Amino acid sequence: MSDYTELQKNLTDISDFLIALGDDKRQAIIIKLLENADCTGLQVSQLMDATRLSRPAVSHHLKVLKDAHIVSYHREGTKNFYYLTHVTTEIDKLLAFLTEAKEIMKRSPRK
């Protein structure tokens, strides 16, 4: 039987990650970064073109994505290059939650 308290804790742990994924402009940034196959990173100006947002707006969305451990960056001189982090901890937590929730739903009687 599932520990629903633990399940709730797991969902709470990934809430910032889910919020970060839930915005269409942040989704556009993520897709643009996925398209950057060589993972060298993109500058804010390149992400402005992809999202049609101002520099401050793109910077705000990048901060949300960084705080959710989705995006990271490296600096070359005065330029910042943003890329998807290779740390998949939050994705792993989401997958574990969804797997457990799916198993519970399968066991539940259908109405």
C-alpha positions in Angstrom: 0.0 0.0 0.0 1.2 3.5 -0.8 2.4 6.0 1.7 0.3 9.0 0.7 2.1 11.3 3.1 5.3 10.5 1.3 3.6 10.9 -2.1 2.4 14.4 -1.0 5.9 15.3 0.1 7.3 14.1 -3.2 4.8 16.2 -5.1 5.6 19.3 -2.9 9.3 18.7 -3.6 8.8 19.1 -7.4 6.2 21.9 -7.3 8.8 24.6 -8.3 9.9 22.3 -11.2 6.3 21.9 -12.3 5.6 25.6 -12.1 8.7 26.4 -14.1 7.5 24.0 -16.8 4.0 25.3 -16.8 4.6 28.7 -18.5 4.5 28.8 -22.3 7.4 31.3 -22.6 9.6 29.1 -20.5 8.5 26.1 -22.6 9.7 28.1 -25.7 13.0 28.7 -24.0 13.4 25.0 -23.1 12.6 23.9 -26.7 15.1 26.5 -28.1 17.8 25.2 -25.7 16.9 21.6 -26.8 17.4 22.6 -30.4 20.9 23.7 -29.5 22.2 20.2 -30.0 25.9 20.9 -29.3 25.0 22.3 -25.9 27.3 25.3 -26.2 24.5 27.4 -24.8 22.6 30.4 -26.1 22.7 34.0 -25.2 19.7 36.0 -24.0 19.5 37.8 -27.3 19.0 34.5 -29.1 16.3 33.6 -26.7 14.7 37.0 -27.2 14.2 36.1 -30.8 12.7 32.7 -30.0 10.3 34.0 -27.4 9.6 37.5 -28.7 10.2 38.8 -25.2 12.3 41.7 -23.9 15.7 41.1 -22.4 14.4 41.7 -18.8 11.5 39.2 -19.4 13.8 36.5 -20.8 16.2 37.1 -17.9 13.3 36.7 -15.4 12.2 33.4 -17.1 15.8 32.1 -17.1 16.0 32.8 -13.4 12.9 30.8 -12.7 14.4 28.0 -14.8 17.7 28.2 -13.0 16.0 28.1 -9.6 14.1 25.0 -10.7 17.4 23.3 -11.8 16.4 23.1 -15.4 18.9 25.7 -16.9 22.4 26.5 -16.1 25.0 28.9 -17.7 28.6 29.4 -18.3 30.4 32.7 -18.8 32.9 33.6 -21.6 34.2 37.0 -20.8 31.2 39.3 -20.4 28.8 36.9 -22.2 26.6 34.3 -20.5 25.6 31.2 -22.4 22.5 29.3 -21.1 21.9 25.6 -21.6 19.8 22.8 -20.1 21.4 21.4 -17.1 22.5 17.8 -17.2 21.3 17.2 -13.7 18.1 15.2 -13.9 17.2 14.9 -10.3 14.0 16.9 -10.6 13.0 14.9 -13.7 13.7 11.7 -11.8 11.5 12.8 -8.9 8.7 13.7 -11.3 9.0 10.3 -13.0 8.9 8.5 -9.6 5.8 10.5 -8.6 4.0 9.8 -11.8 4.9 6.1 -11.7 3.6 5.7 -8.2 0.4 7.7 -9.0 -0.1 5.6 -12.1 0.2 2.4 -10.1 -2.4 3.7 -7.5 -4.8 4.6 -10.3 -4.5 1.1 -11.9 -5.3 -0.5 -8.5 -8.3 1.8 -7.9 -11.7 0.3 -8.7 -13.3 1.8 -11.8 -16.6 3.5 -11.6 
